[in-house]
């Protein structure tokens, strides 16, 4: 699970780096508009609100996976009982 989290985090960070590089190439006018939009949304850093959403979704998925795994194991255990 930790390796999967590390892999996903690395992929997400790489995507953010690519997005930031693309923003830089588009020029300062777009960056100013992006900064103004982030400021209006209350984001403290570029991509921070996206990262928070991704972390929340990842946590929800992990919780759902754990619940399903527990239910599956419980079903298997019930099948072993006489």
Secondary structure, DSSP 8 states (H G I E B T S, - for coil): -HHHHHHHHHHHHHHHHHHHHHHHHH-HHHHHHHHHHHHHHT-SSTTHHHHHHHHHHHHHHHHHHHHHHHHHHHHHHHHH--
